[in-house]
Amino acid sequence: MATTNRYDIADERRRDDLIRMIEHSVEKLSLQELEAVYYDLVSKGYIEL
């Protein structure tokens, strides 16, 4: 059975916070801005086609 320590929990909470902030910001982008972000992420390999 795997054990979790407080750092794992803190890391997971930070990850959730970052995802929430990114989602909130992305919702405000125009289509053109969103496409630019998408192509940037694809070109850097963060998103695979």
C-alpha positions in Angstrom: 0.0 0.0 0.0 1.4 3.4 -1.0 1.8 6.0 1.6 1.3 9.7 1.0 3.1 12.4 2.9 2.2 16.0 3.4 4.4 17.0 0.4 2.4 14.8 -1.9 -0.8 16.3 -0.7 0.6 19.9 -0.9 1.8 19.1 -4.5 -1.5 17.8 -5.5 -3.3 20.8 -4.0 -0.9 23.2 -5.8 -1.5 21.2 -9.1 -5.3 21.6 -8.6 -4.9 25.3 -8.0 -2.8 25.8 -11.1 -5.3 23.9 -13.2 -8.2 26.0 -11.9 -6.3 29.2 -12.6 -5.4 28.1 -16.1 -9.0 27.0 -16.9 -10.3 30.4 -15.6 -7.8 32.3 -17.8 -8.5 30.2 -20.9 -12.2 30.8 -20.6 -11.5 34.5 -21.2 -9.5 34.1 -24.3 -10.8 35.0 -27.7 -10.8 32.4 -30.5 -7.7 33.9 -32.0 -5.8 33.9 -28.7 -6.9 30.4 -27.9 -5.7 29.2 -31.3 -2.3 30.8 -30.7 -2.0 29.1 -27.3 -3.0 25.8 -28.9 -0.5 26.0 -31.7 2.2 27.0 -29.2 1.5 24.0 -27.0 1.4 21.7 -30.1 4.7 23.1 -31.4 6.4 22.5 -28.0 5.0 19.0 -27.8 2.7 19.5 -24.8 -0.3 18.5 -27.0 0.1 15.6 -29.5 -2.0 15.5 -32.6 
